[in-house]
């Protein structure tokens, strides 16, 4: 099953992110974004929060 997720990025504030996504070949963009999110979860989110039963993450506590 697939879930459709749509995001909007500010062309001025997120220009660097847009440039990277647009440079990636279209068939690989989804996997690129998925891997970036997985990398963030593994490396930036504290381990104790990952082990909680809740799937949601309170980003206000992290950032």
C-alpha positions as CSV (number, residue, x, y, z in Angstrom):
1,X,0.0,0.0,0.0
2,X,1.2,3.5,-0.8
3,X,0.5,6.7,1.1
4,X,0.5,9.9,-0.8
5,X,2.2,12.8,1.0
6,X,2.4,16.3,-0.5
7,X,4.7,19.0,0.8
8,X,5.2,22.7,-0.2
9,X,8.5,24.4,0.2
10,X,9.2,28.1,0.3
11,X,11.4,28.9,-2.8
12,X,13.4,31.5,-0.9
13,X,13.7,29.9,2.5
14,X,14.3,26.3,1.3
15,X,16.2,27.0,-2.0
16,X,19.0,24.7,-1.0
17,X,16.7,21.8,-0.3
18,X,14.7,22.4,-3.6
19,X,18.0,22.4,-5.6
20,X,19.0,19.0,-4.1
21,X,15.6,17.4,-4.7
22,X,15.4,18.8,-8.3
23,X,19.0,17.5,-9.1
24,X,17.9,14.0,-8.1
25,X,16.4,12.0,-10.9
26,X,12.6,11.9,-10.6
27,X,12.4,8.1,-10.1
28,X,14.8,8.3,-7.1
29,X,13.3,11.4,-5.3
30,X,11.0,9.5,-3.0
31,X,13.7,7.0,-1.9
32,X,16.1,10.0,-1.4
33,X,13.6,11.7,0.9
34,X,12.8,8.5,2.8
35,X,16.4,7.8,3.4
36,X,17.0,11.4,4.6
37,X,14.2,11.0,7.2
38,X,15.5,7.6,8.3
39,X,19.0,9.1,8.7
40,X,17.6,12.0,10.8
41,X,15.7,9.6,13.0
42,X,18.8,7.4,13.6
43,X,21.3,10.2,14.1
44,X,19.5,13.2,15.5
45,X,16.6,12.0,17.6
46,X,17.6,10.8,21.0
47,X,17.5,7.0,21.5
48,X,15.2,7.1,24.5
49,X,12.5,8.8,22.3
50,X,12.8,6.1,19.6
51,X,12.1,3.4,22.2
52,X,8.8,4.9,23.3
53,X,5.6,3.2,22.2
54,X,4.4,6.4,20.6
55,X,5.1,6.7,16.9
56,X,4.7,10.4,16.9
57,X,7.7,12.6,17.7
58,X,7.4,16.0,19.4
59,X,9.9,18.0,17.3
60,X,9.5,21.0,19.6
61,X,11.5,19.0,22.3
62,X,14.2,18.1,19.8
63,X,14.8,21.4,18.0
